[in-house]
Amino acid sequence: MAKAAPNLCFSPLTLNQNRKENFFSSQNGCFIHKPSLKTKIFSPIFSSCIPIRISATPTRTIDHQVTDYNAKILHFCQLGDLENAMELICMCQKSELETKTYSSVLQLCAGLKSFTDGKKVHSIIKSNSVGVDEALGLKLVSFYATCGDLKEGRRVFDTMEKKNVYLWNFMVSEYAKIGDFKESICLFKIMVEKGIEVNSYTFSCVLKCFAALGSLKEGECVHGYLLKLGFGSCNSVVNSLIAFYFKGKRPESAFELFDKLCDRDVISWNSMISGYVSNGLTERGLGIYKQMMYLGIDVDLATIISVLVGCANSGTLSLGKAVHSLAIKSSFERRINFSNTLLDMYSKCGDLDGALRVFEKMGERNVVSWTSMIAGYTRDGRSDGAIKLLQQMEKEGVKLDVVAITSILHACARSGSLDNGKDVHDYIKANNMESNLFVCNALMDMYAKCGSMEAANSVFSTMVVKDIISWNTMIGGYSKNCLPNEALKTFAAMLKELKPDSRTMACVLPACASLSALERGKEIHGYILRNGYSSDRHVANALVDLYVKCGVLGLARLLFDMIPSKDLVSWTVMIAGYGMHGYGNEAIATFNKMRDAGIEPDEVSFISILYACSHSGLLEQGWRFFYIMKNDFNIEPKLEHYACMVDLLSRTGNLSKAYEFIETLPIAPDATIWGALLCGCRNYHDIELAEKVAERVFELEPENSGYYVLLANIYAEAEKWEEVKRLREKIGKQGLRKNPGCSWIEIKGKVNLFVSGNNSSHPHSKNIESLLKKMRRKMKEEGHFPKTKYALINADEMQKEMALCGHSEKLAMAFGLLTLPPRKTIRVTKNLRVCGDCHEMAKFMSKETRREIVLRDSNRFHHFKDGYCSCRGFW
């Protein structure tokens, strides 16, 4: 008596009397059975060469006219003359036509995709009560499947009493073709239940279905079943198993099968190469190819394409060129899919000229060819080249698809080519592609990266359907374009529409960091923890950056230490954080730990460490890192690196050396470099050099009012009021506007803004004024007198002192002392550089009130505690 089958992956299946064991069980754990002699190896049978079983010689005399009808219809079918074939078949009586005649006409209908005629033939078959045997049933099902009506084909299939394995395989295959893998598997289960003797094709097809669905466990059960039936050495089945395990991310299992396969064909080798490449194990895949060449195994087009993809992924240009030569010798160069893969390989390996040569030699190009070429220009940052290709495509009548459009927009975004991006937008409008979600998202991304958030918002606001990428693009765009309030507003609107993901968190956190909105940032941090997003490295890095820029350096370091796998961004954020807070030695220690961890610094990492040295006055160390960058890492200094070095020299009082350094630069200095020296001139009161430097700055950025104000402040501190007046008149004549000094402090989630000299409208203005007067009086009692030179006005000492009391950072600090609980750290952010008098007032406040004050200005952080500041004068 047969044992009950265990319910493992499928429902319990019972085979017919000849095969009652369940295929998920095994005896003694061994699967060593040989294939049944009754099992037929499946081969392509849906061509015109279908074996038709001829009945025995009839006892009656064959009517010659009937024979003539069948012969004529078959002849018309061979000629592809469906019209005459249909005319004859409609004329004939029920008894006059053979089954094979109907089959031939149905096959022709399928080949010509003449659905109407095929339906008519089926109707005739039904009206004539023709018995549908396996051969005719196959043709009917094949016709409906070919003409896109698989549902009707299934109805025919289900009504047939007898169905052989070929027909079952056909249905399994057809459902797989349309992506209905579950139905394919369901049919396979029914086959097993009914005891249909499956063959190699059945297993090959069903394994592809399990691979597509990611059903690894069920696929393994089928593996066991086919071993039990003795198909473990069947070449085509093992090849399908190899592909299945690669798809299931089990490359070792795939290799084990390949290694044990004695009769390897080119498909076996190709499966290994493409499987390794698709699993990110490109070197192993290329190793299999080299082994294949060493053994002298002939390659085919699939081999060449898989190897070229591997070369593209790994940047192995030399091997790619060798494969190119082999393909030419094998006459593959005329195949369009080969040419497309080849030019993609050249472009991804950085040889855009090589890709262009392939492209120009192509006799036939499709949209993939153009898209691959456009993607090549995109990777190279050459948006102009991508735009020219777009124009050439239009001339040649090639219509761009979504992939091509998004590739060009990506090229414009990378190079910051707003004008080119607008041209592409015009093309999108002209070709009615504005409703495509992917195109709209790419458009917003392009505008955001080119700094045009108004245009990005215009696209966003007209979108009927928005996905999470749409929202993230806008939030991230606002954050990167220094519009943090808009980013937070968009985030709030998003919460009403759909649930944010980890990428949203990484986009919105920089907005909180930019505003020093600690409370809002903590709320988002809580959301991240509740939703399990903290394991995302982008989110983890953004959290570290948030707390760094909100002045909570200790918590930032704690979160940094919790990141299990730190990347270059993680280390760079922490190094920059120490630099902003004036902890240069800690920044250097972190930089060294990064190198010990095997992570190589890039140009941004060196900007961060040079910045840290500058803000801590570490002159020797700064020069050492500058030379390490050039000599050890072969990174050519850019303007940002030179600006850090000029800033370092200027902050440490080496103004003449800084000037000489700028004069000897191998590239033209920009306004930022000269501006760093101008700040140094203010710190060390070098008016003569300041005038000299200012001339250079004004030439480079004549409309930047900040540099005029800086020079005016240098004159004011030296009490050169005529020069101050002259500069202010010049600013007025040129229509330049000075950014007013403003500071803000976040209390209970609300941001309170203070503007210099404009405090009267604030509800706590009287209390703030009273507190500041009290502090000023105590300062004087202890011998700290106001630094009235920072008032920057031509007035008596009393008026200067009153002006100093109206500075925005003092107002914000006083408001924090009045409203925050005792011992709560006061965190103030200012849009400009903190003035010297406010710096002294903050030091005194921290000592007098025993409160820690963290002030973030446009340059750095100042931590005031017990009368001291972390900047140690380097600000």
QUITA-V641000 format. One record per run of one state. SS is the DSSP state (@ for helix, = for strand, . for the rest). FROM is the first residue (numbers start at 0). LEN is the number of residues. If there is no record, write none. Layout:
# QUITA-V641000
ss	from	len
SS	FROM	LEN
SS	FROM	LEN
This chain:
# QUITA-V641000
ss	from	len
.	0	26
=	26	1
.	27	2
=	29	1
.	30	33
@	63	16
.	79	2
@	81	10
.	91	2
@	93	3
.	96	2
@	98	14
.	112	2
@	114	13
.	127	6
@	133	13
.	146	3
@	149	10
.	159	5
@	164	13
.	177	3
@	180	14
.	194	5
@	199	14
.	213	2
@	215	13
.	228	6
@	234	13
.	247	3
@	250	10
.	260	5
@	265	13
.	278	3
@	281	13
.	294	6
@	300	14
.	314	2
@	316	13
.	329	6
@	335	13
.	348	3
@	351	10
.	361	5
@	366	13
.	379	3
@	382	13
.	395	6
@	401	14
.	415	2
@	417	13
.	430	6
@	436	13
.	449	3
@	452	10
.	462	5
@	467	13
.	480	3
@	483	14
.	497	4
@	501	14
.	515	2
@	517	13
.	530	6
@	536	13
.	549	3
@	552	10
.	562	5
@	567	13
.	580	3
@	583	13
.	596	6
@	602	13
.	615	3
@	618	14
.	632	6
@	638	13
.	651	3
@	654	9
.	663	7
@	670	13
.	683	3
@	686	14
.	700	4
@	704	13
.	717	3
@	720	13
.	733	8
=	741	6
.	747	2
=	749	6
.	755	2
=	757	1
.	758	6
@	764	17
.	781	6
@	787	4
.	791	5
@	796	9
.	805	2
@	807	12
.	819	6
=	825	5
.	830	5
@	835	14
.	849	3
=	852	4
.	856	4
=	860	5
.	865	2
=	867	2
.	869	6
